[in-house]
Amino acid sequence: MGAGHAHRLYRPGASPVHRLPAQCKIAAVLCFVLVVVATPRAAVWAFGCYALLLAAVAAAARIPAGVLLKRLLIEVPFVLFAFFLPFVASGPRTEVLGLQLSVSGLWGAWNILAKGTLGVAASVLLASTTELRSLLLGLQRLRLPPLLVQIASFMIRYGDVITDEMRRMRIARVSRGFEATGPRHWKVLATSAGALFIRSYERGERVHLAMVSRGYGGSMPVIDEVTASRAQWAYAAALPAAALVVCLMGWTLV
């Protein structure tokens, strides 16, 4: 997979959650999200239990609540969509704070907010406790198609390169007195986007030729294999197992 490539979401630590192999954490988060999605929306108390489970994981991983809440801001677009849903949905309506809102829209908004927030929080915890390179190795260990793993690896590795290229092009435009203030400047921005695409394509060709010249045959070598013991799998399974118990109780009590 090459050398390590740290990302901003990762918070170094020596907690039990940090020490778990990546494949265990990926499988645990995936199973947890599936259980959350399968929970009936009327079981409101169940989602509170899920939040407590994630809070316990965050405490075990020593991830501050402020950091977790700050990173949850990524779901703001979904929150806005959920906010408007009770106003535009059809069906029976009820009065809330003097407003006539759709009952089905309210339930739909709650469903999106609760399940979406829990899913994003679980993903944030995964990214905060697992190095990027370890995530890729974990996906490979879970038998994800090698081509998808390679695409993800290249995308992450060269995303920063493309971003830096965009920054240099923006500095070049500003140094020449350009400032986008309206539609009449869209042509310049479109030209810049086209130039960035050409540069990225040419860079990709050069990278591919360099890899082939060094013996690349369609698969990336794995430098180290991180295996997981039964105890580590059991430790990681505690989160989805507890969530599954809550989900089954939710279906029973609804």
Residue frames relative to the residue before (quaternion, step in Angstrom):
aa qw qx qy qz dx dy dz
M 1.0000 0.0000 0.0000 0.0000 0.00 0.00 0.00
G 0.5315 -0.6336 0.4160 0.3780 3.52 1.23 -0.21
A 0.7345 -0.4105 0.3032 0.4472 3.52 -1.29 -0.19
G 0.6452 -0.5347 0.3799 0.3918 3.51 -1.28 0.40
H 0.1047 -0.7759 0.6209 0.0393 3.53 -1.17 0.65
A 0.1998 -0.8199 0.5280 0.0958 3.57 -0.05 1.32
H 0.1708 -0.7721 0.5999 0.1215 3.55 -1.14 0.55
R 0.6790 -0.5505 0.3136 0.3709 3.53 -1.22 0.54
L 0.6415 0.5530 -0.3357 0.4122 3.59 1.07 -0.62
Y 0.6236 0.5732 -0.3484 0.4016 3.58 1.08 -0.62
R 0.1179 -0.7704 0.6248 0.0461 3.55 -0.98 0.97
P 0.3767 -0.7485 0.4931 0.2339 3.62 -0.38 1.19
G 0.1824 0.7775 -0.5848 0.1425 3.54 -1.06 0.75
A 0.3536 -0.7252 0.5532 0.2074 3.54 -1.33 0.18
S 0.3126 0.7723 -0.4971 0.2423 3.57 1.16 0.57
P 0.6628 -0.4906 0.3649 0.4322 3.62 -1.21 0.24
V 0.6278 0.5267 -0.3406 0.4610 3.59 1.09 -0.66
H 0.6380 0.5236 -0.3279 0.4597 3.59 0.98 -0.79
R 0.7090 0.4885 -0.2716 0.4300 3.58 0.94 -0.86
L 0.5181 0.6359 -0.4304 0.3768 3.60 1.17 -0.25
P 0.5288 -0.6133 0.4692 0.3523 3.62 -1.02 0.69
A 0.6154 -0.6008 0.3699 0.3514 3.55 -1.05 0.80
Q 0.6475 0.5359 -0.3433 0.4193 3.61 0.93 -0.82
C 0.6188 0.5366 -0.3460 0.4576 3.59 1.09 -0.63
K 0.6895 0.4780 -0.2831 0.4647 3.57 0.91 -0.91
I 0.6308 0.5278 -0.3398 0.4562 3.59 1.00 -0.75
A 0.6712 0.4894 -0.2960 0.4715 3.58 0.89 -0.91
A 0.6464 0.5256 -0.3225 0.4493 3.59 0.98 -0.82
V 0.6706 0.4886 -0.3001 0.4706 3.59 0.91 -0.90
L 0.6432 0.5203 -0.3288 0.4556 3.60 0.94 -0.83
C 0.6782 0.4773 -0.2957 0.4741 3.59 0.88 -0.91
F 0.6283 0.5374 -0.3364 0.4508 3.58 1.01 -0.77
V 0.6650 0.4965 -0.3059 0.4665 3.59 0.90 -0.92
L 0.6416 0.5206 -0.3315 0.4554 3.61 0.95 -0.80
V 0.6491 0.5065 -0.3178 0.4703 3.59 1.00 -0.80
V 0.6402 0.5247 -0.3241 0.4579 3.59 0.98 -0.85
V 0.6618 0.5047 -0.3050 0.4629 3.58 0.92 -0.90
A 0.6928 0.4842 -0.2793 0.4556 3.59 1.03 -0.75
T 0.5337 0.6405 -0.4042 0.3762 3.61 1.22 -0.18
P 0.4812 -0.6636 0.4761 0.3184 3.63 -0.88 0.83
R 0.5202 -0.6806 0.4192 0.3006 3.56 -0.88 0.93
A 0.6174 0.5651 -0.3516 0.4195 3.59 1.16 -0.50
A 0.6087 0.5337 -0.3590 0.4645 3.61 1.20 -0.35
V 0.1157 -0.8465 0.5176 0.0468 3.57 0.50 1.22
W 0.6440 0.5470 -0.3302 0.4208 3.57 0.94 -0.84
A 0.5955 0.5907 -0.3656 0.4035 3.60 1.11 -0.68
F 0.6619 0.5051 -0.3170 0.4542 3.58 0.97 -0.78
G 0.5907 0.5436 -0.3613 0.4744 3.57 1.17 -0.51
C 0.6357 0.5187 -0.3213 0.4728 3.57 1.07 -0.75
Y 0.6293 0.5249 -0.3343 0.4655 3.58 1.01 -0.78
A 0.6423 0.5215 -0.3242 0.4587 3.58 0.98 -0.83
L 0.6442 0.5116 -0.3218 0.4687 3.59 1.03 -0.74
L 0.6214 0.5355 -0.3400 0.4599 3.58 1.04 -0.73
L 0.6722 0.4774 -0.2981 0.4810 3.58 0.93 -0.88
A 0.6172 0.5351 -0.3478 0.4602 3.58 1.05 -0.69
A 0.6367 0.5168 -0.3281 0.4689 3.59 1.04 -0.73
V 0.6391 0.5073 -0.3255 0.4777 3.60 1.02 -0.76
A 0.6471 0.5159 -0.3184 0.4623 3.59 0.96 -0.86
A 0.6468 0.5066 -0.3197 0.4720 3.59 1.01 -0.76
A 0.6560 0.5026 -0.3134 0.4679 3.60 0.98 -0.83
A 0.7076 0.4353 -0.2506 0.4970 3.59 1.11 -0.72
R 0.3668 -0.7518 0.4647 0.2903 3.59 1.34 -0.12
I 0.3397 0.7001 -0.5359 0.3274 3.56 0.91 1.00
P 0.4018 -0.7334 0.4850 0.2559 3.66 -0.51 1.08
A 0.5741 -0.6088 0.4262 0.3437 3.56 -1.08 0.76
G 0.6283 0.5534 -0.3401 0.4283 3.59 1.01 -0.75
V 0.6435 0.5137 -0.3176 0.4702 3.57 1.01 -0.81
L 0.6611 0.5104 -0.3069 0.4564 3.56 0.93 -0.89
L 0.6755 0.4899 -0.2980 0.4636 3.58 0.90 -0.90
K 0.6306 0.5380 -0.3358 0.4473 3.59 1.01 -0.77
R 0.7034 0.4593 -0.2673 0.4721 3.58 0.95 -0.84
L 0.5705 0.5819 -0.3859 0.4324 3.59 1.22 -0.24
L 0.4887 0.6771 -0.4295 0.3438 3.60 1.24 -0.20
I 0.5088 0.6611 -0.4178 0.3598 3.58 1.24 -0.28
E 0.6912 0.4783 -0.2835 0.4616 3.59 1.17 -0.48
V 0.2885 0.7921 -0.4964 0.2073 3.61 1.21 0.26
P 0.6389 0.5227 -0.3605 0.4342 3.69 0.85 -0.74
F 0.6549 0.4955 -0.3149 0.4758 3.60 1.02 -0.75
V 0.6128 0.5415 -0.3457 0.4601 3.58 1.09 -0.69
L 0.6522 0.5075 -0.3171 0.4653 3.59 0.97 -0.83
F 0.6323 0.5198 -0.3307 0.4696 3.58 1.00 -0.79
A 0.6697 0.4924 -0.2989 0.4687 3.57 0.93 -0.88
F 0.6138 0.5664 -0.3507 0.4237 3.60 1.07 -0.69
F 0.7286 0.4245 -0.2437 0.4792 3.60 0.96 -0.82
L 0.4999 0.6973 -0.4145 0.3035 3.59 1.17 -0.39
P 0.6763 0.4859 -0.3292 0.4452 3.67 0.82 -0.78
F 0.6538 0.5222 -0.3196 0.4447 3.61 1.14 -0.47
V 0.7745 0.3670 -0.1826 0.4819 3.58 1.02 -0.74
A 0.5637 0.6078 -0.3996 0.3913 3.61 1.17 -0.34
S 0.4231 -0.6960 0.5245 0.2481 3.56 -1.20 0.60
G 0.5412 0.6308 -0.4579 0.3155 3.54 -1.34 -0.06
P 0.7642 -0.3417 0.2632 0.4795 3.58 -1.33 -0.13
R 0.2104 -0.7905 0.5677 0.0925 3.54 -1.08 0.78
T 0.1470 -0.7685 0.6183 0.0743 3.51 -1.28 0.55
E 0.4606 -0.6875 0.4899 0.2743 3.57 -1.18 0.50
V 0.0202 0.7753 -0.6283 0.0608 3.54 -0.86 1.07
L 0.8353 -0.1014 0.0181 0.5401 3.58 -0.53 1.21
G 0.7262 -0.4459 0.2263 0.4718 3.54 1.03 0.85
L 0.6367 0.5078 -0.3249 0.4808 3.59 1.28 0.03
Q 0.3618 -0.7096 0.5631 0.2200 3.54 -1.07 0.79
L 0.0172 0.8245 -0.5597 0.0811 3.55 -0.38 1.29
S 0.5313 -0.6293 0.4714 0.3155 3.53 -1.17 0.64
V 0.4734 -0.6750 0.4874 0.2876 3.57 -0.90 0.94
S 0.6726 0.4788 -0.2982 0.4790 3.58 0.90 -0.92
G 0.6300 0.5340 -0.3319 0.4559 3.59 1.10 -0.67
L 0.6303 0.5287 -0.3291 0.4636 3.57 1.05 -0.75
W 0.6637 0.4884 -0.2988 0.4814 3.56 0.95 -0.89
G 0.6467 0.5190 -0.3192 0.4588 3.57 1.01 -0.79
A 0.6439 0.5140 -0.3186 0.4686 3.57 1.00 -0.83
W 0.6444 0.5129 -0.3144 0.4720 3.56 0.97 -0.86
N 0.6459 0.5346 -0.3184 0.4423 3.57 0.95 -0.89
I 0.6730 0.4899 -0.2913 0.4714 3.58 0.94 -0.91
L 0.6873 0.4947 -0.2935 0.4435 3.58 0.84 -0.98
A 0.6982 0.4865 -0.2874 0.4396 3.57 0.80 -1.01
K 0.7383 0.4169 -0.2412 0.4722 3.56 0.69 -1.08
G 0.6481 0.5220 -0.3242 0.4499 3.58 0.99 -0.80
T 0.6662 0.5071 -0.3067 0.4527 3.58 0.90 -0.90
L 0.6626 0.4978 -0.3095 0.4662 3.57 0.94 -0.85
G 0.6517 0.5141 -0.3169 0.4589 3.58 0.99 -0.79
V 0.6620 0.4894 -0.3029 0.4801 3.57 0.95 -0.86
A 0.6440 0.5245 -0.3285 0.4496 3.60 0.95 -0.82
A 0.6449 0.5074 -0.3220 0.4722 3.60 0.98 -0.82
S 0.6568 0.5043 -0.3091 0.4676 3.60 0.99 -0.82
V 0.6352 0.5262 -0.3269 0.4613 3.58 1.01 -0.78
L 0.6465 0.5081 -0.3197 0.4708 3.58 0.99 -0.79
L 0.6274 0.5287 -0.3334 0.4645 3.57 1.04 -0.76
A 0.6971 0.4654 -0.2761 0.4703 3.59 0.86 -0.95
S 0.6611 0.5267 -0.3093 0.4358 3.59 1.07 -0.69
T 0.7688 0.3561 -0.1779 0.5004 3.60 1.14 -0.56
T 0.7286 0.3779 -0.2226 0.5262 3.60 1.26 0.03
E 0.4291 -0.6936 0.5154 0.2629 3.57 -0.83 0.97
L 0.6301 -0.5746 0.3746 0.3639 3.53 -1.13 0.69
R 0.6604 0.5005 -0.3100 0.4662 3.56 0.92 -0.87
S 0.6415 0.5218 -0.3238 0.4598 3.58 1.02 -0.75
L 0.6056 0.5507 -0.3536 0.4527 3.58 1.09 -0.67
L 0.6648 0.4956 -0.3040 0.4690 3.57 0.94 -0.87
L 0.6553 0.4959 -0.3091 0.4787 3.57 0.98 -0.81
G 0.6320 0.5321 -0.3299 0.4568 3.57 1.08 -0.70
L 0.6352 0.5131 -0.3241 0.4777 3.57 1.01 -0.78
Q 0.6468 0.5021 -0.3181 0.4779 3.56 1.00 -0.78
R 0.6461 0.5225 -0.3148 0.4588 3.57 1.02 -0.79
L 0.6807 0.4664 -0.2759 0.4930 3.58 1.14 -0.62
R 0.5132 -0.6915 0.3807 0.3369 3.57 1.31 0.33
L 0.2365 0.7315 -0.5888 0.2495 3.57 0.96 0.83
P 0.6119 -0.5629 0.3797 0.4056 3.64 -0.96 0.73
P 0.5219 -0.6812 0.4100 0.3091 3.61 -0.72 1.06
L 0.6209 0.5548 -0.3562 0.4240 3.59 1.02 -0.71
L 0.6502 0.5043 -0.3207 0.4692 3.60 1.00 -0.78
V 0.6335 0.5232 -0.3321 0.4633 3.58 1.02 -0.77
Q 0.6565 0.5066 -0.3134 0.4627 3.59 0.97 -0.82
I 0.6341 0.5254 -0.3323 0.4600 3.58 0.97 -0.83
A 0.6588 0.4983 -0.3068 0.4728 3.59 0.94 -0.91
S 0.6467 0.5294 -0.3217 0.4449 3.58 0.98 -0.84
F 0.6832 0.4720 -0.2899 0.4759 3.59 0.89 -0.92
M 0.6322 0.5453 -0.3367 0.4354 3.58 0.98 -0.84
I 0.6871 0.4710 -0.2825 0.4756 3.56 0.92 -0.92
R 0.6844 0.5147 -0.2956 0.4235 3.56 0.89 -0.98
Y 0.7924 0.3132 -0.1542 0.5003 3.58 0.92 -0.91
G 0.4117 0.6970 -0.4815 0.3361 3.58 1.25 0.14
D 0.6609 0.4979 -0.3035 0.4724 3.56 1.00 -0.84
V 0.6116 0.5499 -0.3530 0.4459 3.59 1.10 -0.68
I 0.6738 0.4808 -0.2943 0.4777 3.58 0.94 -0.90
T 0.6280 0.5360 -0.3325 0.4558 3.57 1.02 -0.77
D 0.6557 0.4967 -0.3102 0.4766 3.58 0.98 -0.82
E 0.6147 0.5367 -0.3455 0.4633 3.60 1.08 -0.67
M 0.6340 0.5203 -0.3204 0.4740 3.58 1.03 -0.81
R 0.6408 0.5304 -0.3251 0.4498 3.57 0.99 -0.83
R 0.6670 0.4954 -0.3078 0.4636 3.59 0.92 -0.87
M 0.6458 0.5080 -0.3288 0.4656 3.60 1.00 -0.74
R 0.6367 0.5184 -0.3321 0.4643 3.59 1.04 -0.75
I 0.6411 0.5136 -0.3243 0.4691 3.60 0.98 -0.83
A 0.6380 0.5266 -0.3291 0.4553 3.59 1.02 -0.79
R 0.6530 0.5003 -0.3232 0.4679 3.61 0.98 -0.78
V 0.6685 0.5024 -0.3044 0.4561 3.58 0.91 -0.92
S 0.6542 0.5253 -0.3173 0.4420 3.60 0.97 -0.81
R 0.6935 0.4295 -0.2667 0.5133 3.57 1.27 -0.38
G 0.6214 -0.6021 0.3152 0.3899 3.55 1.28 0.39
F 0.4879 0.6681 -0.4415 0.3474 3.60 1.22 0.23
E 0.0875 0.7622 -0.6379 0.0673 3.55 -1.08 0.85
A 0.3543 -0.7532 0.5167 0.2007 3.57 -0.60 1.17
T 0.0373 0.8256 -0.5586 0.0709 3.57 -0.55 1.20
G 0.8250 0.0232 -0.0015 0.5647 3.61 1.20 -0.11
P 0.7621 -0.3901 0.2607 0.4461 3.57 -1.31 0.00
R 0.6144 0.5745 -0.3673 0.3969 3.60 1.05 -0.60
H 0.6701 0.4698 -0.3016 0.4891 3.60 1.25 -0.26
W 0.4298 0.7206 -0.4587 0.2926 3.60 1.25 -0.04
K 0.5979 0.5774 -0.3690 0.4158 3.60 1.06 -0.67
V 0.6515 0.5069 -0.3154 0.4681 3.58 0.99 -0.83
L 0.6625 0.4998 -0.3061 0.4664 3.58 0.96 -0.87
A 0.6392 0.5186 -0.3240 0.4663 3.58 1.05 -0.77
T 0.6322 0.5213 -0.3225 0.4739 3.57 1.05 -0.76
S 0.6389 0.5182 -0.3196 0.4702 3.58 1.01 -0.80
A 0.6436 0.5169 -0.3219 0.4636 3.58 1.00 -0.84
G 0.6491 0.5130 -0.3158 0.4646 3.58 1.01 -0.80
A 0.6515 0.5074 -0.3110 0.4705 3.56 0.98 -0.84
L 0.6335 0.5233 -0.3320 0.4632 3.57 1.03 -0.76
F 0.6350 0.5261 -0.3319 0.4581 3.59 1.00 -0.79
I 0.6611 0.5029 -0.3106 0.4621 3.59 0.90 -0.92
R 0.6614 0.5033 -0.3114 0.4607 3.59 0.92 -0.89
S 0.6531 0.5117 -0.3141 0.4615 3.58 0.97 -0.83
Y 0.6467 0.5185 -0.3156 0.4619 3.57 0.98 -0.84
E 0.6735 0.4866 -0.2984 0.4695 3.57 0.91 -0.91
R 0.6297 0.5190 -0.3382 0.4687 3.59 1.03 -0.75
G 0.6399 0.5288 -0.3237 0.4541 3.58 0.99 -0.79
E 0.6283 0.5230 -0.3301 0.4719 3.58 1.05 -0.75
R 0.6687 0.4951 -0.3079 0.4613 3.58 0.92 -0.86
V 0.6403 0.5198 -0.3240 0.4634 3.57 0.99 -0.81
H 0.6561 0.5106 -0.3151 0.4578 3.58 0.95 -0.88
L 0.6560 0.5009 -0.3159 0.4679 3.60 0.91 -0.84
A 0.6404 0.5169 -0.3248 0.4661 3.59 1.01 -0.78
M 0.6574 0.5020 -0.3143 0.4659 3.60 0.99 -0.78
V 0.6538 0.5096 -0.3184 0.4598 3.59 0.94 -0.87
S 0.6563 0.5133 -0.3146 0.4548 3.58 1.00 -0.79
R 0.7035 0.4205 -0.2594 0.5109 3.58 1.22 -0.37
G 0.6958 -0.5283 0.2603 0.4111 3.56 1.21 0.44
Y 0.3603 0.7372 -0.5037 0.2701 3.60 1.19 0.30
G 0.0680 -0.8327 0.5496 -0.0053 3.59 -0.77 1.06
G 0.7556 -0.3765 0.2085 0.4937 3.58 1.14 0.46
S 0.7658 0.2197 -0.1587 0.5832 3.59 1.22 -0.10
M 0.4138 -0.7111 0.5194 0.2310 3.52 -1.09 0.80
P 0.4614 -0.6770 0.4872 0.3025 3.63 -0.94 0.78
V 0.3260 -0.7207 0.5798 0.1955 3.55 -1.12 0.74
I 0.3475 -0.7800 0.4862 0.1858 3.53 -0.47 1.22
D 0.8041 -0.0196 0.0285 0.5934 3.59 0.97 -0.79
E 0.3021 -0.7345 0.5855 0.1623 3.53 -1.18 0.70
V 0.1437 -0.7864 0.5980 0.0582 3.56 -0.69 1.11
T 0.1189 -0.8048 0.5805 0.0349 3.54 -0.38 1.25
A 0.3040 -0.7453 0.5699 0.1656 3.54 -1.26 0.51
S 0.3898 -0.7163 0.5317 0.2287 3.54 -0.98 0.86
R 0.6679 -0.4861 0.3674 0.4274 3.55 -1.27 0.22
A 0.6273 0.5415 -0.3385 0.4457 3.56 1.04 -0.75
Q 0.6617 0.4973 -0.3074 0.4693 3.60 1.00 -0.78
W 0.6289 0.5108 -0.3333 0.4821 3.59 1.03 -0.73
A 0.6534 0.5087 -0.3144 0.4641 3.58 0.99 -0.82
Y 0.6359 0.5265 -0.3242 0.4619 3.58 1.02 -0.80
A 0.6800 0.4782 -0.2855 0.4768 3.57 0.95 -0.88
A 0.6619 0.5256 -0.3093 0.4359 3.59 1.05 -0.71
A 0.4750 0.6905 -0.4431 0.3183 3.60 1.21 -0.25
L 0.6593 0.5204 -0.3166 0.4406 3.60 0.95 -0.84
P 0.7314 0.3946 -0.2783 0.4816 3.68 0.61 -0.92
A 0.6104 0.5513 -0.3651 0.4361 3.61 1.08 -0.60
A 0.6595 0.4852 -0.3057 0.4859 3.59 0.95 -0.87
A 0.6400 0.5173 -0.3251 0.4659 3.58 1.03 -0.77
L 0.6346 0.5333 -0.3357 0.4474 3.60 1.01 -0.75
V 0.6187 0.5330 -0.3385 0.4674 3.59 1.04 -0.74
V 0.6525 0.5062 -0.3046 0.4746 3.57 0.97 -0.88
C 0.6497 0.5248 -0.3159 0.4502 3.59 0.96 -0.87
L 0.6679 0.4924 -0.3077 0.4656 3.59 0.89 -0.88
M 0.6314 0.5063 -0.3281 0.4872 3.60 1.04 -0.70
G 0.6257 0.5447 -0.3389 0.4437 3.58 1.05 -0.75
W 0.6757 0.4716 -0.2970 0.4826 3.59 0.94 -0.83
T 0.6508 0.5273 -0.3177 0.4444 3.58 1.08 -0.69
L 0.7632 0.4072 -0.2030 0.4587 3.57 0.93 -0.91
V 0.5243 0.6340 -0.4237 0.3789 3.63 1.23 -0.25
